[in-house]
Amino acid sequence: DVDVKPIVGWCEEIFGIKDMAPKVAEINKRYGGKTLNGTNIMSTNGCFDPWSLLSVTEPRTEDNIQAITYEAGHCAPMTEPQAHDPDSLTLARCKVCEFLDDMLTKHEKTTGQVLARKENPC
């Protein structure tokens, strides 16, 4: 277990907000924890990302909740690609692009509204 009291104290001091302690039960109840209350969600998890332990790591096809894990840290799929990126990170970026493209296509078919988008680099 991690003692978060010192960390919370630092955050309260830095950001000037009192009572910043994590409200895990409240957040899990609102959003569903690892059994998310939602559909069409993509969860990306870096092997070196400490937050991945709290994330959805297995896909659920019945409500289109996707999960992909890659060899990098937090938010790596959102960074500019580099020549030395691991293959798993390159694949994760492609999977995110495919997922978003699918969501935009479904939206366009449902609403008739065509949305601007960049070409999928994969």
Secondary structure, 3 states (H helix, E strand, C coil): CCCCHHHHHHHHHHHCCCCCCCCHHHHHHHHCCCCCCCCCEEEEEECCCHHHHHCCCCCEHHHCEEEEEECCCCCHHHCCCCCCCCHHHHHHHHHHHHHHHHHHHHHHHHHCCCCCCCCCCC
